[in-house]
Amino acid sequence: MISANPTKPLVFGAWCDREYGFDYSGVRAHGGIAWFPVFDANNQLVWERNEQYEISELIHKRPEIYNNLGMEKGKNIYQIFEECPETFAFVPHPALKADVWENFVP
């Protein structure tokens, strides 16, 4: 089930390490992201493929609690960071969680 309200802006968050930046040049060159969330005539959220990308499958999944990455149910990432910033050391140093990434499926 996708949850979105057509009367409010769609918001997302992303993690970024200050040592790195997001390079959106590839996204811009393709005219946006690979799949666009849009509302149909019934105000239902549907996904439209951006034809500038190779054909791909869009997979819908429920959010997970990633205990193996230090995520805790009921706490947002900001709370977790305030309590223990080291929890997110894997962001700039993915090798710290090499065992997690071996078979990781987001």
Buried (B, 14 or more C-beta within 10 A) or exposed (E): EEEBEEEEEEEEEEEEEEEEEEEEEEBEEEEEEBBEEEEEEEEEBEEEEBEEBEEEEEEEEEEEEEEEBBBBEEBEBEEBBEEEEEBBEBBEEEEBBEEEEEEEEE
